[in-house]
């Protein structure tokens, strides 16, 4: 198993190189660069050229990429070209805020999805199934920025139940009640954003399991639908769900970009969006690098969990 | 005062009349909290007064630091740290005397040495904001004559430099930053020692900046002891937060006005001295007759009303200077819509089936409206317009390629400040922001003349001629000075005293009051 994990991790390296290089190329294919976005008509060409030279933007792309890579290998994600702040510090400050919002929302969505998915799948074609499937369909079709604005309008403006902006009131860091008040609306929006697809996934898995021979056999032995669902089908449905869990890892960083921006939540979302608009490439690259690492790690975790949950699955070769 | 910050790319939208709504806002009658929350759209790019050039960075700088003097919207100079500013008769030096007993927020005395220290570092090109302190290729130098007197020496006569020297530069303390070797950074350490009405107490990146009154401020003590700048990117969120009282003030868009007024907020429209315009690429549209034909086909009023919703939110512009500028004239070819003239000019130029590409900021609702109206108006005149809605930075990068550019025309806007010489950056041959690829020796000569003319009347005549010349050359079709709109909770008063100004929003936040 250890060898398997190590080999998987090694395969990851060329993948990361490729991803970052492609992103680098694409950013440089844009018809302008970060200096163009921060210059003003008052800035002379000498000044612009000086800024470009200081950031290394006058070098060929390959050289720029090499410099960036050399720094990353040494653990240095570099500086934002716009704000000159160290990216690693910015990420370290923002990622926990994002996880604090996304992780609870994802788990809540997962629980709702498993329950609704099992119910719908086991009652295929009934009114209950159609209702749940319909809700999931509407959920998938609803843009989260729109739903977020609706939530703000109803609960923030009309009812005045919750504050609209940020993670806490100014000067109330660490006050749990204040945090919860700020947390409820973005949490709700994210749950609604995450659960429909998961619910459909569980429903489909349930339906496919119910059509398996072993279910017929169990039913033949007189097991009730509830018993079949909880003891057998439920367990087999959990397998793909576990895989989903691993694959959800990158969501912890990039899963709430739009929602965060609307609520002014101080996570990675507003930071990444601003950087993208101004072609602040070290920031864009750092976030994508992180995201790519998590995708790959997530896949790996999914594979390992798969084995843990179902010992019948064996990893071929090596172990 | 108008900072020479050019938000050429900024898409500001206009504003509404200031009327108090009937509906009681949710927070009226609330106890005075001693706090003001102002929503800003993003983190400041720089908090370093040496190189700050972005709107929010300047807003913060203006709260925490003070300049020697400011230039008001009407061109008058208001002294801040300076007690007097005396230009020499030969126009080659300026002597500034500081007020007595000035102190930094940490209690140390503010002296002429601090001023010299600030100007010396700002004049270093690598620090990123030196251009205003240069005349030609030579920097303006500063020396301290005594504790309270600074003499600025100009390398050669410059009318613009005289007005630029004392303003726009926020003085920083030498005793705090004397050991700093690199002033090109975006934050000085510590960031909080200044001489402005407030001092910075906390900065949570991506969330807020908090300020409290500076007890050593030389001016009137701030009425509201605590100010918070809250960072909120989404305009809809800001609007709702204004309605619920979660923030006390923020910019608003014309489309939000009715709703905000309905919720009882006060709305203040004010001019930033911005010129929104249609630019033509003279390197591609080389025949002035063709350019004039395009301008005669446009209906300025219809475009402005479409983009800025109501004539309460903009003022028509006819020249390269905003209508509020002391040097602006209306004695130029205004290109009032005249389809016959347009057709005649095209025929004279021997052009038929003219087709041009118009670039604009695709994410900006005002420019999108302008672009579609222009397309329709030119269509009626037999000119085909292909629209290209892209990122603003890309528009200007591409258009500067001149004849190689994909675009024949583009939409933009600039804020260049009070002194007309600043506009040479846009219209002089080969200037750094000459997006129009415009070149006319007559225009260049007029810019040269205006820059060194010290007599105000003679100077005004030069710039009137200059405006007429550029209008005739038809590279820029000025649309309007579209107003900025500040929405304020009625809990907060004193907006007129605090004074609405370009870029910083309010000249002095300390003069706001709680009602």
Interface residues (C-beta under 8 A of the other chain):
Chain A: X30 X31 X32 X33 X36 X37 X38 X40 X41 X42 X43 X44 X45 X46 X47 X48 X50 X51 X54 X82 X83 X84 X85 X90 X93 X94 X149 X152 X153 X156 X157 X160 X163 X164 X165 X166 X167 X170 X171 X261 X262 X263 X264 X266 X270 X271 X273 X274 X277 X278 X279
Chain B: X4 X5 X6 X7 X8 X9 X26 X37 X39 X42 X43 X45 X46 X53 X54 X125 X126 X128 X130 X131 X132 X184 X185 X186 X187 X204 X205 X206 X207 X208 X210 X228 X230 X231 X232 X233 X234 X236 X237 X240 X241 X243 X244 X246 X247 X391 X393 X394 X396 X397 X398 X414 X416 X422 X425 X426 X432 X433
